[in-house]
Amino acid sequence: MEGGSSNSVSIEQVEPTEQFLDDNDLEPVEQFLDDDDLDILIAWLCIVMVDMSMHTEEPKLSGPKWIREIVYGHSDRIYEAFRMERHVFLNLCDLMRTRGWLKDNQYIRIDEQVGIFLSLVSHNNSNRDLCERFQRSGKTISKYFNIVLKAILKLSKEIIRPPSFDVVPQEILMDPSHKHYFKDCVGAMGGTHINVNVPESQQIRFRNRKGITTQNVLCVCSFDMKFTFVYAGWEGSANDCRVLSAALETPRLQFSRPPIGKYYVVDSGYTALPGFLTPFKDERYHLNDYKENGRQPRTAKELFNHKHSSLRNVIERLFGALKNRFTILRHMPQFPIRKQVLIVIACCALHNYIRDQDRMDKNFSLYEDPEYPFEPRDVEVVDDTLQEQTIGMNMLRKNIANKMARDYNMPEIS
């Protein structure tokens, strides 16, 4: 090519070739690599393949499709996702629809709305996690969480009911160690501390005796492990007596105080007011005090405390079942304090609903044993022996203890 560079190439000079490599032209790779080099190459290819598989995401299911897969898939999956069995979930959705508390719309059905709520309270998923799971915006997740929360609170007004004071609880009648002594007992009362997330300026008053920010929640329960009264929202620094006094003095709370002759069993953090039977102070009380040392009660007071603790243990088991099911109660998100209080009540309502719907629930089965050992609560013991208003209940406690002493051939309390 005249005047041109010796290494320049024009398109016209490149002729298409019809030549292809056949199998005879290919030489095995082993010919160029020794055994060590070949091992290194194979290992490298394995690493590349594993890395590719880890970074290859399957398409995310939409919220409705994921709900259908969970509901109609293996029963273990729905229980893991929502902490309830399939029939309980479906019945809850039907109840919400029938009562008009929730409604299907063109964007999201009731089952997905309830699924969003249960995913958060059961696993404390972040808003971002729920957006990813349901393929919804953060605004949509928050909106329907609040809508379902209001619906569950409506359910709570119907399902958290006071006990019947006219009948002896079946659980007491069926237990020989209790029916002869506690036939006038209508429930157990106690407090529990639920994690709370508050601004730094409010943390001091919400710190409990362990230094953790909590709300002190007062509850009463029946002996079939259902809530009959829930009073949430008190700061963790408040003692149990103060919370009970507020409940008794606030008419709108409608606290069901036992009538004359009936009572709740309570721990030593409360005063022995009429209707509240406390244990003997400064005596062995908790079941662990006896189980760990294989020690049997030796006095009438110890015998009373042991049976009292065994009966009142139901509320500790109830608190255990509640917190084990709803992770949000152990790690509350940064919601307004009012919303955190309402979430506690909603979880208690769901607890009762599940108890009614499924007596064989897996979570409840973990806490069915009346002798289930719990760590003693750190309570501020109340000395009420000299208070005039406690004379009646203190005398009742002594009479019950002496009846036990006679039955077990122990010296009576003078």
C-alpha positions in Angstrom: 0.0 0.0 0.0 1.7 3.1 -1.2 2.0 6.1 1.2 0.5 4.1 4.0 1.9 2.8 7.2 3.3 -0.7 6.9 1.1 -2.0 9.8 -2.2 -0.4 9.0 -5.0 -2.7 7.9 -8.1 -1.9 5.9 -11.4 -3.8 6.1 -10.9 -4.9 2.4 -7.7 -6.7 3.3 -9.5 -9.0 5.9 -11.0 -11.9 4.2 -13.6 -14.1 5.9 -12.2 -17.5 7.0 -14.0 -20.8 6.8 -11.5 -22.5 9.1 -12.6 -23.8 12.5 -10.8 -25.8 15.2 -11.7 -29.4 15.3 -11.1 -31.9 18.2 -7.7 -32.9 16.8 -6.5 -29.3 17.2 -7.3 -29.2 20.9 -4.6 -30.4 23.3 -5.5 -31.6 26.8 -4.8 -29.1 29.6 -2.9 -31.8 31.5 -0.2 -31.5 28.9 0.7 -28.0 30.1 0.0 -28.3 33.9 1.5 -30.6 36.5 -0.6 -32.2 39.3 -0.1 -29.3 41.7 -1.1 -26.7 39.1 -4.2 -28.7 38.2 -5.3 -29.0 41.8 -4.9 -25.2 42.2 -7.0 -24.6 39.1 -9.8 -26.9 40.2 -9.8 -25.3 43.7 -10.0 -21.8 42.1 -12.9 -22.8 39.8 -14.8 -24.2 42.9 -14.4 -20.9 44.8 -15.6 -19.0 41.8 -18.7 -21.2 41.5 -19.5 -20.9 45.2 -19.1 -17.1 45.1 -21.4 -16.9 42.1 -24.1 -19.0 43.8 -24.0 -16.8 46.9 -24.5 -13.6 44.9 -27.3 -15.0 42.8 -30.6 -14.0 44.4 -33.9 -15.6 43.6 -36.7 -13.2 42.7 -38.5 -12.0 45.8 -42.1 -13.1 46.2 -44.6 -10.3 46.5 -46.4 -9.9 49.8 -49.6 -11.7 48.7 -47.6 -14.6 47.2 -45.4 -15.0 50.2 -48.5 -15.1 52.5 -50.1 -17.8 50.3 -46.8 -19.8 50.4 -46.6 -19.5 54.2 -50.3 -20.3 54.9 -50.6 -23.2 52.6 -47.1 -24.6 52.9 -45.7 -26.7 55.7 -47.3 -26.0 59.1 -43.9 -25.4 60.7 -43.3 -22.4 58.4 -46.4 -20.5 59.4 -45.8 -21.1 63.1 -42.2 -19.9 62.7 -43.4 -16.8 60.8 -46.4 -15.8 62.9 -46.0 -17.8 66.2 -49.4 -19.4 65.7 -50.8 -22.4 63.8 -52.5 -22.1 60.4 -56.1 -22.4 61.7 -55.5 -19.8 64.4 -54.1 -17.3 61.8 -57.0 -17.9 59.4 -59.6 -17.7 62.2 -58.1 -14.4 63.4 -58.3 -13.0 59.8 -61.9 -14.1 59.5 -62.7 -12.6 62.9 -61.2 -9.2 61.8 -63.2 -9.4 58.6 -66.5 -10.4 60.2 -66.3 -7.8 62.9 -65.4 -5.1 60.4 -62.2 -4.2 62.3 -60.1 -4.8 59.1 -61.1 -4.7 55.4 -59.7 -6.0 52.2 -58.9 -3.3 49.6 -57.5 -3.2 46.1 -54.0 -2.8 47.4 -53.7 -5.3 50.3 -55.8 -8.1 51.8 -56.5 -8.7 55.4 -54.2 -11.7 55.7 -51.2 -9.7 54.5 -52.1 -6.8 56.9 -52.2 -9.2 59.8 -49.0 -10.9 58.5 -47.2 -7.6 58.7 -48.3 -7.0 62.2 -47.4 -10.5 63.4 -44.1 -10.5 61.7 -43.1 -7.3 63.6 -44.3 -8.3 67.1 -43.2 -11.9 66.8 -39.7 -11.2 65.4 -39.2 -7.5 66.0 -38.3 -7.1 62.3 -37.2 -3.6 61.3 -39.3 -1.6 58.9 -36.6 -2.2 56.2 -36.8 -6.0 56.7 -40.6 -5.9 56.4 -40.3 -3.8 53.2 -38.0 -6.4 51.8 -40.2 -9.3 52.9 -43.5 -8.0 51.7 -42.2 -5.9 48.8 -44.0 -2.9 50.2 -42.9 0.7 50.9 -42.0 1.7 54.5 -45.0 4.0 54.6 -47.3 1.1 53.7 -45.7 -1.2 56.4 -46.2 1.5 59.1 -49.7 2.3 58.0 -51.0 -1.2 58.2 -49.1 -2.0 61.3 -51.0 0.8 63.0 -54.3 -0.2 61.5 -54.0 -3.8 62.7 -52.8 -2.6 66.1 -56.0 -0.7 66.5 -58.0 -3.7 65.5 -56.3 -6.0 68.0 -56.9 -3.4 70.7 -60.6 -3.7 69.9 -60.3 -7.5 70.3 -58.5 -6.9 73.7 -61.6 -5.3 75.1 -63.6 -8.4 74.5 -61.0 -11.1 75.2 -59.3 -9.8 78.3 -62.2 -10.3 80.7 -62.4 -10.4 84.5 -62.8 -13.9 86.0 -66.0 -15.3 87.4 -66.1 -14.9 91.2 -69.0 -17.3 91.6 -67.2 -20.6 90.8 -64.1 -22.4 92.0 -61.5 -22.6 89.2 -61.4 -26.0 87.7 -57.6 -26.0 88.0 -57.9 -25.7 91.8 -60.7 -28.3 92.1 -58.6 -30.9 90.2 -55.5 -30.3 92.3 -55.6 -32.1 95.7 -52.7 -29.9 97.0 -54.8 -26.8 96.5 -58.5 -27.5 96.6 -58.5 -28.0 100.4 -56.8 -24.7 101.1 -57.4 -22.2 98.2 -61.0 -22.8 97.0 -61.7 -19.1 97.5 -58.8 -18.0 95.2 -60.0 -16.6 91.9 -56.7 -15.8 90.2 -53.1 -14.7 90.4 -51.8 -11.2 90.2 -48.3 -9.9 89.6 -46.1 -7.4 87.8 -43.6 -7.8 85.0 -41.1 -5.5 83.4 -41.3 -5.0 79.7 -38.5 -3.4 77.7 -39.2 0.2 76.8 -37.4 2.5 74.4 -37.4 6.1 75.6 -35.4 9.3 75.0 -32.3 9.8 77.2 -34.1 12.6 79.1 -36.7 10.1 80.4 -34.5 7.1 81.1 -33.9 7.7 84.8 -37.5 7.3 85.8 -37.9 4.3 83.5 -34.9 2.5 85.0 -35.9 -0.5 87.2 -34.0 -1.9 90.1 -31.6 -3.7 87.7 -30.8 -0.5 85.8 -32.8 -1.5 82.7 -35.3 0.9 81.1 -38.7 -0.8 81.4 -42.4 -0.3 81.9 -43.9 -2.0 85.0 -47.0 -3.9 83.8 -49.6 -5.0 86.3 -51.5 -8.1 85.3 -54.1 -10.5 86.7 -54.6 -14.0 85.2 -56.8 -17.0 85.5 -55.4 -20.5 86.3 -55.8 -21.5 82.6 -53.1 -19.0 81.8 -55.2 -16.2 80.3 -55.0 -12.5 81.2 -58.0 -11.1 83.0 -56.6 -7.6 83.5 -53.7 -5.7 82.0 -52.4 -2.2 83.2 -49.4 -1.1 81.2 -47.4 2.1 81.0 -46.0 2.7 84.5 -42.3 3.6 84.5 -39.9 0.8 85.6 -38.8 2.7 88.8 -42.4 2.5 90.2 -42.9 -0.3 92.8 -45.7 -2.8 92.5 -47.7 -1.3 95.4 -47.8 2.1 93.7 -49.0 0.6 90.4 -51.7 -1.4 92.2 -52.9 1.6 94.1 -53.3 3.6 90.9 -55.3 0.7 89.4 -57.6 0.6 92.4 -58.1 4.4 92.4 -58.7 4.8 88.7 -62.4 3.9 87.9 -61.9 3.9 84.1 -59.5 1.0 84.4 -62.4 -1.2 85.8 -60.0 -3.2 87.9 -61.9 -6.3 89.1 -61.3 -6.4 92.8 -62.4 -9.7 94.4 -65.6 -9.5 96.5 -65.5 -10.3 100.2 -64.3 -13.8 100.9 -62.5 -14.1 97.5 -58.9 -13.2 96.7 -56.0 -13.2 94.3 -52.6 -14.8 95.3 -49.9 -12.2 95.1 -46.2 -12.0 96.0 -44.4 -10.1 98.8 -44.2 -7.0 96.7 -47.8 -6.2 97.5 -49.7 -5.3 100.7 -52.1 -7.8 102.1 -55.1 -5.7 101.4 -58.6 -7.3 101.5 -58.7 -9.5 98.4 -55.0 -10.0 98.1 -53.3 -13.0 99.8 -49.6 -12.6 100.3 -47.0 -15.2 101.5 -45.3 -15.0 104.9 -42.4 -12.6 104.8 -38.8 -13.6 105.6 -39.5 -17.3 104.9 -38.6 -19.6 102.0 -41.0 -18.9 99.2 -39.9 -19.6 95.6 -40.1 -23.1 94.2 -36.4 -22.9 93.4 -35.6 -22.5 97.1 -36.9 -26.0 97.6 -36.0 -27.7 94.3 -32.3 -26.7 94.2 -31.6 -28.1 97.6 -34.1 -31.0 97.6 -35.5 -29.5 100.7 -39.0 -30.0 102.0 -41.0 -27.4 104.0 -40.3 -27.8 107.7 -42.7 -25.4 109.3 -46.3 -24.3 108.7 -45.2 -21.0 107.3 -42.8 -22.7 104.8 -45.5 -25.2 103.8 -48.0 -22.4 103.2 -45.4 -20.4 101.2 -44.5 -23.5 99.1 -48.1 -24.1 98.1 -48.9 -20.4 97.7 -45.9 -20.1 95.3 -46.9 -23.2 93.4 -50.4 -21.7 92.9 -49.1 -18.2 92.0 -46.6 -19.7 89.7 -49.2 -19.6 86.9 -48.6 -15.9 86.3 -44.9 -16.3 86.0 -45.5 -19.0 83.5 -47.9 -16.8 81.6 -45.3 -14.0 81.5 -42.7 -16.5 80.2 -45.0 -17.7 77.5 -45.9 -14.1 76.5 -42.3 -12.9 76.2 -41.1 -16.0 74.5 -43.8 -15.7 71.7 -43.5 -11.9 71.1 -39.9 -10.9 70.7 -40.9 -7.2 70.5 -41.5 -7.2 74.3 -37.8 -7.9 74.9 -36.5 -5.4 72.4 -39.0 -2.6 71.9 -38.4 -0.4 68.8 -38.3 3.4 69.0 -42.0 4.0 68.9 -43.7 6.8 70.9 -44.2 5.6 74.5 -47.9 5.5 74.1 -47.6 3.1 71.2 -45.2 0.9 73.1 -47.9 0.6 75.9 -50.6 -0.3 73.4 -48.3 -3.0 71.8 -48.1 -4.7 75.2 -51.9 -4.8 75.6 -52.2 -6.1 72.0 -49.8 -8.9 72.6 -51.7 -9.9 75.8 -54.9 -10.0 73.7 -53.3 -12.2 71.1 -52.0 -14.4 73.9 -55.6 -15.0 75.1 -56.9 -15.5 71.5 -54.3 -18.2 70.8 -55.0 -19.8 74.2 -58.7 -20.0 73.3 -58.1 -21.3 69.8 -55.3 -23.8 70.4 -54.9 -25.5 73.8 -52.1 -27.6 72.3 -50.1 -24.6 71.1 -46.3 -25.4 71.1 -45.3 -22.3 73.0 -47.8 -22.8 75.8 -46.7 -26.4 76.1 -43.3 -25.2 77.3 -44.9 -23.6 80.3 -47.7 -26.0 81.3 -45.8 -27.5 84.3 -47.1 -25.9 87.5 -43.7 -26.5 89.1 -41.9 -24.7 86.3 -38.9 -23.1 88.0 -38.5 -19.3 87.5 -35.9 -17.0 88.8 -37.2 -15.0 91.8 -38.5 -11.5 90.8 -36.5 -8.6 92.3 -39.3 -7.0 94.3 -39.4 -4.5 97.0 -40.8 -6.5 100.0 -43.6 -4.7 101.8 -43.8 -5.0 105.6 -47.6 -4.9 106.2 -47.8 -6.8 109.5 -48.7 -3.7 111.5 -51.2 -2.1 109.1 -54.8 -2.3 110.3 -56.3 -2.9 106.9 -54.2 -6.0 106.5 -55.4 -7.8 109.7 -58.1 -9.7 107.9 -55.9 -11.2 105.2 -53.1 -11.9 107.6 -55.5 -13.9 109.8 -56.8 -15.8 106.8 -53.2 -16.7 105.8 -52.6 -17.9 109.3 -55.7 -20.0 109.4 -54.9 -21.7 106.0 -51.3 -22.4 107.2 -52.6 -24.0 110.4 -55.0 -26.2 108.5 -52.0 -27.3 106.4 -50.0 -27.9 109.6 -52.7 -30.2 111.0 -52.9 -32.1 107.7 -49.2 -32.6 107.6 -48.6 -33.2 111.3 -46.7 -30.0 111.9 -46.8 -27.6 114.8 -49.4 -24.8 114.3 -48.6 -21.1 114.3 -49.5 -19.6 117.6 
